[in-house]
Amino acid sequence: MTNVLRLTEHPPLRRDQAFERLRDAIITGHFSPGARLIERELCEAMGVSRTSIREVLRRLEAERLIEVEPRRGPIVARLSPKQVKEIYEVRALLEAAVVRRFALEASAEDIAELRRIYDRLSIVREQEDVAAIVSTTRRFSEHMMGIVNHELINDIHQKLIARISVSRVFAISLPGRLQQSARELAVVMDAIERRDAEGAAQSLMIYVRNAGDAALKHLEATSIVNE
């Protein structure tokens, strides 16, 4: 825990940095769903006060990345199948809205940059580097989000992605999903380059829905559920 969470900034920045560091540790899977977050250990690992840690935990609870259980205290949030299904449904709608506008409004250079990210994604897929695949896929989405620049969609989308980040890593490792997702994103990229906004939006919704199905399969296989 110490190496992942240790802070280096000066004291005035430590509370915000502690929040970002612990948030990143959760969404990258350093803490598994259901893992206890013990205040004393977090204080020691990050060198911050218990007051600061409690504020950090309150912010993480507000983002629904942790939950507080009676007699156990704060734990990393666990998603039920229903929650996963709903998150992916909303994600599909948000990303479809963004890709539709991107296909219509993006400059040629914006689309060329998206193609470069897509080509990088193809390389890391061949290497079967799951962490790089997830981060590059996120860049693919974030590039379009940044160009479209819809603040409300961006805010909601970031919070949704944070909640499903761990399941994304495992879902893409399911047999056949890597190849399937490659075919699906190829269709999206092709539609964008042809300025086919509706085709890109519909193709992206298929991609996200299938990603959601894979996440549900992983959840069921590992029994990380809220009954």
C-alpha positions in Angstrom: 0.0 0.0 0.0 2.8 2.4 0.9 4.3 2.6 -2.6 1.0 3.2 -4.3 -0.4 5.8 -1.9 2.7 7.7 -0.6 2.4 11.4 -1.1 5.1 13.8 -2.1 3.4 17.2 -2.3 3.7 19.9 0.3 1.0 19.9 3.1 -1.4 22.5 1.5 -2.0 20.2 -1.4 -2.1 16.9 0.5 -5.8 16.5 1.1 -6.7 16.8 -2.6 -3.8 14.7 -3.6 -4.7 12.1 -1.1 -8.2 12.0 -2.6 -6.8 11.6 -6.2 -4.3 8.9 -5.1 -6.8 6.8 -3.2 -9.4 7.2 -6.0 -6.8 6.1 -8.6 -5.9 3.1 -6.4 -9.5 2.1 -6.3 -10.4 2.5 -9.9 -7.2 0.7 -11.1 -8.0 -2.3 -8.9 -5.3 -1.9 -6.2 -8.2 -2.3 -3.8 -10.6 -5.0 -4.7 -14.4 -4.6 -4.4 -15.4 -5.3 -0.8 -11.9 -4.5 0.5 -11.8 -2.6 3.9 -10.3 0.8 4.0 -8.8 1.2 7.4 -8.2 4.8 8.4 -5.1 4.2 10.5 -3.4 2.3 7.7 -4.4 5.0 5.1 -3.0 7.7 7.4 0.3 5.9 7.8 0.6 5.1 4.1 -0.1 8.7 2.9 1.3 10.6 5.8 -1.9 12.7 6.3 -4.1 13.3 9.3 -7.2 11.3 10.2 -9.3 14.4 9.6 -8.0 14.6 6.1 -8.6 10.8 5.5 -12.1 11.1 6.7 -12.8 14.0 4.3 -11.3 11.9 1.5 -13.5 9.0 2.4 -16.6 11.2 2.4 -15.8 12.4 -1.1 -15.2 8.9 -2.3 -18.6 7.8 -0.8 -20.3 10.8 -2.6 -18.9 9.4 -5.9 -20.1 5.9 -4.8 -16.7 4.4 -5.1 -16.9 3.3 -1.5 -19.7 2.5 0.9 -19.8 2.4 4.7 -21.0 -0.9 6.3 -22.1 -1.1 9.9 -19.4 -2.5 12.2 -17.0 -2.8 9.2 -16.6 0.9 8.2 -15.7 2.0 4.7 -15.2 -0.6 2.0 -14.6 -0.4 -1.7 -18.1 -0.4 -3.4 -19.4 -3.6 -4.9 -21.7 -3.4 -7.9 -24.7 -5.6 -8.4 -25.6 -7.0 -11.8 -28.5 -4.5 -11.9 -26.1 -1.6 -11.3 -23.6 -2.7 -13.9 -26.4 -3.1 -16.5 -27.7 0.4 -15.7 -24.3 2.0 -15.9 -23.5 0.5 -19.2 -27.0 1.5 -20.6 -26.3 5.1 -19.6 -22.7 5.0 -20.8 -24.0 3.8 -24.2 -26.4 6.7 -24.5 -23.8 9.3 -23.5 -21.0 8.0 -25.8 -23.4 7.7 -28.7 -24.4 11.3 -28.3 -20.8 12.3 -28.2 -19.6 10.3 -31.2 -22.6 11.5 -33.2 -21.5 15.1 -32.7 -17.9 14.3 -33.1 -18.5 12.7 -36.5 -20.4 15.9 -37.7 -18.3 18.6 -36.1 -14.7 17.4 -35.6 -12.0 18.8 -37.9 -10.0 16.6 -40.2 -7.1 16.9 -37.8 -9.3 15.9 -34.9 -10.3 12.8 -36.8 -6.7 12.1 -37.8 -5.7 12.2 -34.1 -8.5 9.8 -33.3 -7.1 7.5 -36.0 -3.7 7.7 -34.4 -5.1 6.6 -31.1 -7.0 3.8 -32.7 -3.9 2.6 -34.5 -2.1 2.6 -31.1 -4.9 0.6 -29.7 -4.5 -2.0 -32.5 -0.8 -2.3 -31.5 -1.4 -2.9 -27.8 -4.2 -5.4 -28.6 -1.7 -7.4 -30.6 0.6 -7.3 -27.6 -2.4 -8.4 -25.4 -1.4 -5.7 -22.9 -4.7 -5.4 -21.0 -3.8 -2.4 -18.9 -2.6 -0.5 -22.1 -5.7 -1.6 -23.9 -8.0 -0.1 -21.2 -6.0 3.1 -21.0 -5.8 3.6 -24.8 -9.5 2.8 -25.2 -10.1 5.5 -22.5 -8.0 7.9 -24.6 -10.0 7.1 -27.7 -13.2 8.1 -25.8 -11.7 11.1 -24.0 -10.4 12.6 -27.2 -13.9 12.7 -28.6 -15.2 14.0 -25.3 -12.7 16.8 -25.3 -13.5 17.9 -28.8 -17.3 17.9 -28.3 -16.7 19.6 -24.9 -20.1 18.9 -23.3 -19.4 19.5 -19.7 -22.4 17.7 -18.2 -21.8 14.6 -20.3 -18.1 14.7 -19.4 -18.8 14.9 -15.7 -21.4 12.1 -15.7 -19.3 9.9 -18.0 -16.1 10.2 -15.8 -18.0 9.1 -12.7 -19.6 6.2 -14.5 -16.3 5.0 -15.9 -14.7 5.2 -12.5 -17.4 2.9 -11.0 -16.8 0.2 -13.7 -13.1 0.6 -14.2 -12.1 -2.7 -12.4 -14.7 -4.8 -14.2 -13.5 -3.4 -17.6 -10.1 -4.8 -17.0 -11.4 -8.3 -16.3 -14.2 -8.2 -18.9 -11.8 -7.5 -21.8 -9.8 -10.6 -20.7 -12.8 -12.9 -21.3 -12.3 -15.4 -24.2 -13.1 -13.8 -27.5 -13.9 -10.3 -26.1 -10.7 -8.7 -27.2 -11.2 -9.8 -30.8 -14.9 -8.9 -30.8 -14.2 -5.4 -29.4 -11.6 -4.8 -32.1 -14.1 -5.6 -34.8 -16.7 -3.4 -33.2 -14.4 -0.3 -32.8 -13.2 -0.8 -36.4 -16.8 -0.2 -37.5 -17.0 2.9 -35.3 -13.8 4.3 -36.6 -14.8 3.7 -40.2 -18.1 5.4 -39.8 -16.5 8.5 -38.2 -14.0 8.8 -41.0 -17.0 8.7 -43.5 -18.8 11.4 -41.4 -21.6 8.9 -40.9 -22.9 10.2 -37.6 -25.8 7.8 -37.1 -23.8 4.8 -38.2 -21.0 5.7 -35.7 -23.5 6.3 -32.9 -25.3 3.0 -33.5 -22.1 1.0 -33.8 -20.7 2.5 -30.6 -23.9 1.6 -28.8 -23.4 -2.0 -29.9 -19.8 -1.9 -28.7 -20.7 -0.6 -25.3 -23.7 -2.9 -24.8 -21.5 -5.9 -25.6 -18.8 -4.6 -23.2 -21.6 -4.5 -20.6 -22.6 -8.1 -21.3 -18.9 -9.1 -20.8 -18.7 -7.2 -17.6 -21.8 -9.0 -16.3 -20.4 -12.4 -17.2 -17.3 -11.5 -15.3 -19.3 -10.4 -12.3 -21.4 -13.6 -12.3 -18.3 -15.7 -12.7 -16.5 -14.1 -9.7 -19.7 -13.7 -7.6 -18.8 -10.1 -6.7 -22.4 -9.1 -6.2 -24.7 -7.4 -3.8 -27.5 -9.8 -3.0 
